[in-house]
Amino acid sequence: MTHNTPLPALNRQFVSHFGEMGSRWGINRTVGQIYALLYLSPTPLNADQIAETLEFSRSNVSMGLKELQAWRLVQLRHQPGDRREYFEAPQDVWEIFRRLAEERRRREIEPTQSMLRAAMLEEASTDDERYAQQRMRDMYELIDRLMSWFDDVQRLSPETAMQLMGMGTAVTRLLEFKDRISGKKGKSLPAED
């Protein structure tokens, strides 16, 4: 994509979709479209190129780029002999996933964990409060276990993580088999077709 070149139909479709999905992911349409454009661009783009390609105001592009930088989803690049700032999305899809997951965790999961920890430390004075605390403890323990698992997955190489994901229910079936041999009862998955 070069300056003044219209966006190809396939790229336009992807950019449009990311704009629509943005609100579902907690970002606005403009930010989603800017990110999609940068993700597909083979070269870094400056704010003027982004604004022209997407037909956005320069101020909307600047605000969108700041938000993407806060999420660490774009990288700033400088071109020799050019004072403008250029932006690009990380090339490694696994790295993009890691950054998104880390930011979502920091912004959404950790505050919930903090609130649950504080609530569990409160002195419960009624049966309703004791029941509520137990429910909160159950939720906290699940979130804590998921975050520990997520930390383990984050440490895996992209290749190993992809292999693990590709194993699908094979891992679950192996654990169920182990439980049957050891005499433990576990929940089984429905049979595959």
Wavefront OBJ file of the C-alpha trace (Angstrom):
o trace
v 0.000 0.000 0.000
v 1.511 3.248 -1.034
v 0.379 6.809 -0.584
v -2.748 7.624 -2.659
v -3.387 3.958 -3.513
v -6.954 2.828 -2.794
v -7.362 -0.095 -0.445
v -7.905 -3.402 -2.305
v -11.361 -4.979 -1.798
v -10.092 -7.859 0.362
v -8.149 -5.470 2.613
v -11.153 -3.122 2.823
v -13.342 -6.055 3.931
v -10.864 -7.009 6.691
v -10.496 -3.400 7.875
v -14.267 -2.926 7.925
v -14.782 -6.123 9.913
v -12.189 -5.099 12.507
v -14.001 -1.794 12.900
v -17.274 -3.607 13.543
v -15.637 -5.988 16.012
v -13.849 -3.185 17.856
v -16.797 -2.312 20.074
v -17.169 -5.950 21.096
v -13.521 -5.999 22.115
v -13.659 -2.767 24.083
v -12.179 -0.418 21.482
v -13.925 1.932 19.108
v -14.469 1.393 15.397
v -11.742 3.844 14.353
v -9.083 2.155 16.489
v -10.083 -1.265 15.143
v -9.833 -0.090 11.548
v -6.475 1.633 12.097
v -5.091 -1.526 13.652
v -6.400 -3.703 10.822
v -4.847 -1.393 8.223
v -1.468 -1.477 9.980
v -1.680 -5.239 10.437
v -2.144 -5.764 6.688
v 0.330 -3.123 5.541
v 3.643 -4.537 4.279
v 5.350 -1.259 5.235
v 5.000 1.139 8.170
v 2.481 3.958 7.618
v 2.408 7.502 8.944
v -0.699 9.165 10.360
v -1.379 11.119 7.155
v -1.329 7.930 5.077
v -3.666 6.213 7.531
v -6.063 9.190 7.574
v -6.117 9.395 3.781
v -6.556 5.653 3.234
v -9.340 5.270 5.791
v -10.839 8.718 5.150
v -10.568 9.636 8.835
v -9.660 12.989 10.318
v -6.027 13.382 11.286
v -7.044 13.995 14.928
v -9.033 10.712 15.056
v -6.031 8.869 13.660
v -3.715 10.465 16.228
v -6.020 9.490 19.092
v -6.386 5.969 17.691
v -2.630 5.552 17.369
v -2.146 6.705 20.965
v -4.633 4.101 22.149
v -2.928 1.387 20.107
v 0.430 2.430 21.546
v -1.031 2.229 25.069
v -2.093 -1.333 24.271
v 1.423 -1.933 22.823
v -0.174 -3.131 19.572
v 1.738 -0.791 17.278
v 5.392 0.057 17.100
v 6.824 3.434 16.242
v 9.305 3.498 13.348
v 11.355 6.294 11.847
v 12.305 6.497 8.184
v 15.739 7.883 7.276
v 15.434 11.508 6.146
v 11.764 11.762 7.169
v 10.728 13.513 10.385
v 7.265 11.925 10.463
v 6.472 9.015 12.724
v 5.565 5.730 11.078
v 3.671 2.887 12.689
v 3.469 -0.835 12.168
v 1.834 -3.800 13.845
v 4.094 -6.534 15.227
v 4.704 -9.207 12.623
v 4.452 -12.185 14.982
v 0.783 -13.124 15.522
v 1.661 -14.965 18.757
v 3.290 -11.782 20.095
v 0.146 -9.806 19.222
v -1.959 -12.338 21.112
v 0.370 -12.130 24.123
v 0.189 -8.353 24.236
v -3.596 -8.328 23.937
v -3.950 -10.953 26.642
v -1.531 -9.166 28.983
v -3.352 -5.858 28.571
v -6.785 -7.418 29.050
v -5.484 -9.132 32.141
v -4.033 -5.899 33.544
v -7.159 -3.866 32.770
v -9.901 -6.394 33.543
v -8.797 -9.506 35.425
v -6.390 -8.036 37.991
v -8.875 -5.437 39.313
v -11.447 -8.223 39.747
v -8.930 -10.385 41.569
v -8.060 -7.467 43.874
v -11.725 -6.827 44.673
v -12.330 -10.518 45.378
v -9.248 -10.754 47.638
v -10.397 -7.703 49.616
v -13.953 -9.064 49.925
v -12.662 -12.412 51.213
v -10.694 -10.631 53.958
v -13.805 -8.861 55.248
v -15.415 -10.237 58.389
v -18.679 -11.906 57.362
v -21.391 -11.272 59.954
v -24.406 -13.014 58.408
v -25.110 -16.323 56.702
v -25.783 -14.428 53.468
v -22.367 -12.742 53.660
v -20.647 -16.077 54.440
v -22.397 -17.635 51.461
v -21.420 -14.672 49.260
v -17.801 -14.909 50.435
v -17.693 -18.602 49.585
v -19.036 -17.879 46.107
v -16.428 -15.133 45.700
v -13.703 -17.513 46.928
v -14.807 -20.076 44.307
v -14.612 -17.413 41.623
v -11.233 -16.173 42.864
v -9.770 -19.678 42.908
v -10.946 -20.358 39.367
v -9.557 -17.064 38.072
v -6.301 -17.628 39.957
v -5.919 -21.117 38.482
v -6.710 -19.834 34.974
v -4.147 -17.049 35.338
v -1.499 -19.524 36.548
v -2.246 -21.708 33.541
v -2.145 -18.665 31.275
v 1.262 -17.691 32.701
v 2.512 -21.189 31.874
v 1.176 -20.923 28.315
v 2.730 -17.463 27.907
v 6.163 -18.952 28.666
v 5.835 -21.534 25.894
v 7.461 -20.952 22.555
v 4.947 -20.143 19.808
v 5.655 -23.522 18.199
v 4.993 -25.453 21.412
v 1.827 -23.439 22.147
v 0.508 -24.173 18.654
v 1.227 -27.882 19.126
v -0.577 -27.843 22.469
v -3.614 -26.111 20.957
v -3.580 -28.574 18.068
v -3.901 -31.457 20.485
v -7.413 -30.337 21.399
v -9.363 -32.902 23.379
v -6.538 -35.449 23.150
v -5.054 -33.987 26.339
v -8.419 -34.210 28.130
v -8.901 -37.804 27.025
v -5.397 -38.668 28.262
v -6.210 -37.170 31.686
v -9.523 -39.061 31.800
v -7.690 -42.289 30.952
v -5.192 -41.611 33.752
v -8.084 -41.014 36.171
v -9.778 -44.276 35.147
v -6.572 -46.217 35.704
v -6.011 -44.600 39.107
v -9.681 -45.087 40.078
v -10.532 -41.399 40.248
v -13.849 -40.217 38.890
v -13.799 -37.166 36.639
v -16.232 -35.490 34.340
v -16.019 -36.903 30.875
v -16.455 -35.094 27.614
v -19.269 -36.005 25.260
v -18.289 -38.543 22.639
v -17.053 -37.107 19.353
v -18.966 -37.788 16.174
l 1 2 3 4 5 6 7 8 9 10 11 12 13 14 15 16 17 18 19 20 21 22 23 24 25 26 27 28 29 30 31 32 33 34 35 36 37 38 39 40 41 42 43 44 45 46 47 48 49 50 51 52 53 54 55 56 57 58 59 60 61 62 63 64 65 66 67 68 69 70 71 72 73 74 75 76 77 78 79 80 81 82 83 84 85 86 87 88 89 90 91 92 93 94 95 96 97 98 99 100 101 102 103 104 105 106 107 108 109 110 111 112 113 114 115 116 117 118 119 120 121 122 123 124 125 126 127 128 129 130 131 132 133 134 135 136 137 138 139 140 141 142 143 144 145 146 147 148 149 150 151 152 153 154 155 156 157 158 159 160 161 162 163 164 165 166 167 168 169 170 171 172 173 174 175 176 177 178 179 180 181 182 183 184 185 186 187 188 189 190 191 192 193
